C-alpha cells in the first residue's frame, strides 16, 4: 500500500497491491484510487494509520522494474465491474427481480 502524487491538480493516488500468499503462485493485482487535492492530507493519514495498525509496508519501491504489468481486457469476463460480464448481468437481474417481488416493510 502506498500513496503518491497524481494528476495536474495536486491530487494523489492510493495504490493497493494484492499478491498471492506464500504458495508461490504468480500474479498480482494493483488497485489505484484517485484522491482529489482537497482530501490528500486525509488520505495520507489514512494510509499511515493502516500501515501502522496492520504492519503494512510502503509498496512504492517493491515492484521490480522488469516485472511487466498487463491490464485485463475490457471485454474479458474477468471484470467484476463495468463492462459487466454475462454472469454479472444475470446476477443483477435475479437480485432486482427478488427485490421487486418482496416489497419493503
PyMOL commands that set and color helices and strands:
alter all, ss='L'
color gray80, all
select helices_A, chain A and resi 37-54+86-101
alter helices_A, ss='H'
color red, helices_A
select strands_A, chain A and resi 2-6+11-19+28-35
alter strands_A, ss='S'
color yellow, strands_A
deselect
rebuild
show_as cartoon
